[in-house]
Amino acid sequence: MNISLILQMAADADPDRIGLVCDGRRWSYGALYRAAQGAAATIRASECAHVALLDESSEAAAIALFGSALAGIPYVPLNYRLADADLAALLSRIAPALIVGDVARVQKLAPGDGHVVYSRADFVARAEAAADSASLPDEVDEDVAVQLFTSGTTAAPKAALLRHSNLLSYILGTVEFAAASDDEAALVSVPPYHIAGIAALLSSTYAMRRILLLPAFDPDAWLALAASEKATSAFVVPTMLGRIIARLDAGARADISSLRAVAYGGGRMPVEMIDRALDLFPETNFTNAYGLTETSSTIALLGPEEHRAAHRSADAAARARLGSVGKPLPTVEIEIRDEEGRLLPQGERGEIYVRGDQVSGEYKERSALDKDGWFPTRDAGWIDEEGYLFLAGRADDVIIRGGENMSPGEIEDVLLTHPAIADAAAVGVPSVEWGEVVGVAIVPRPGHESPCDDEVRTLVKERLRSSRVPEHILVLEALPYNEMGKLLRREVRTLFKG
Amino acid sequence: MKPGTKLKSTVDDTEVMVIRGTDAVVECGGAPMADEKPAQLGTLNPDFAGGTMMGKRYVDEAGTVELLCVKPGKGSLAIGGVALQIKDAKPLPSSD
């Protein structure tokens, strides 16, 4: 199996249809497939071990992804926002690689690693030029399609391996080939080194939905591209949606009436924000997607009807589903287990385990799958009586005070009900007496005084058990997030050490 | 049949990729499929001429064989003379 089949089928079915639009240039499926073949020839000639992208999103990301697959070399998109030292470490781990993007930075950080480096424009030009003379093997042996370094919010980045069979299982199981009508266009603004960026290219190509690539997210550029290209769907992380709504609230004008569907994921969506979005876009279908790098993207989703039903409902349990990530895909199994790996009954909080053909659960160093093929996600969660999955932070984020496990989320949810608190994070702070105690970092809402410590403690004490009452309270201007909107708890914990 | 194996019809343009397979011989248009398309196509059996559709997945009754049509043709797919069926999948909202 090889994911290049996805582009090949689209190009066979309708070579002239526009498949990708970026920076004003329009690529047909036929032109993309030819460029991917040319790229594959260039890649094979380089004799490199990996193909890397160190760049914002562009057509080069699609050409490199499919070109690497045709060449049978793993594709490794890198996070160009990493600090020099972190990036240098990753560059040495993939050497020698054919790298597309920031030539000067590679030469500065990894001069002796034997990398072959092309600028975006050079790579694309070479790929197009080599298309006609490309002679490629019919079958390639390599079974790793993509290698993604995890974001390392809790530890050093791990190299997650996604096999062709994982990604193809995901696409075949969730997308109907060529199901998109001529007018459908998906706005893609997630970075190319994120699993959502890879999945967007694969899903939309297989559905034959035109991809509108935004090189880097900016709310005004997003609104302008959605309006000018009449985007019909988009995937956003919650922070992006928040920034788009803020621009609209501030009076930004853009005709985005074509936008029929918005999918979101990649981080925790505050219920207030999705409520607001449902009010603001009454005709739009919202889908919440939950997935991980190691699972080839989505494993559970909350669909449009479920969003509207929860939004309208007066019943508390039904309304609470706006905060769930929905039900598992029909092609995967999900279980909640305790620390010893024993299955927990419905409603109990534990670690989310997942199994299915799309689940790789494998790192370059080792596989994390158990003997029956289950992947422990390290995400904590629980499943309600109707089968809806709720997330409750990372399993590693659990605060253990005197043997009692508590989820940061329950404390944060209570803090966020305070009118003067805009954002909050709860973490475990080492304690001689208890092992860990609760520390909370709060961000006051602009124009409000931060509530005093006693007020914060009383709020938690009234709503939760006394063990949840924070021992340490910090007031910050902002919490540390990565660019995908993931809270960096490791950094919050460090703040309590001072 | 290993997952990923491509099979070609010997009587029409159909090509399939094996998603899940057994040792069963897959037929298209009434004739066994092969690794290579023959220079001269055989004759399509009119009893197996319903056609294949690109991008559809075809399964046997027991669910032991699943094939993805990657090139469509005039023949229809069968194992041991029993026609394969299109796999019905509930459409999911796009999440990417």
Interface residues (C-beta under 8 A of the other chain):
Chain A: M1 N2 L5 Q8 M9 D12 A13 H164 S165 L172 G173 T174 V175 E176 F177 A178 A179 A186 A196 A199 A200 L202 S203 S204 A207 R209 S233 F235 A261 A263 G265 N285 T287 A289 G291 S297 T298 L301 G303 P304 L329 P330
Chain B: P3 G4 M17 I19 M54 G55 K56 R57 L68 V70 K71 A89 K90 P91 L92 P93 S94 S95 D96
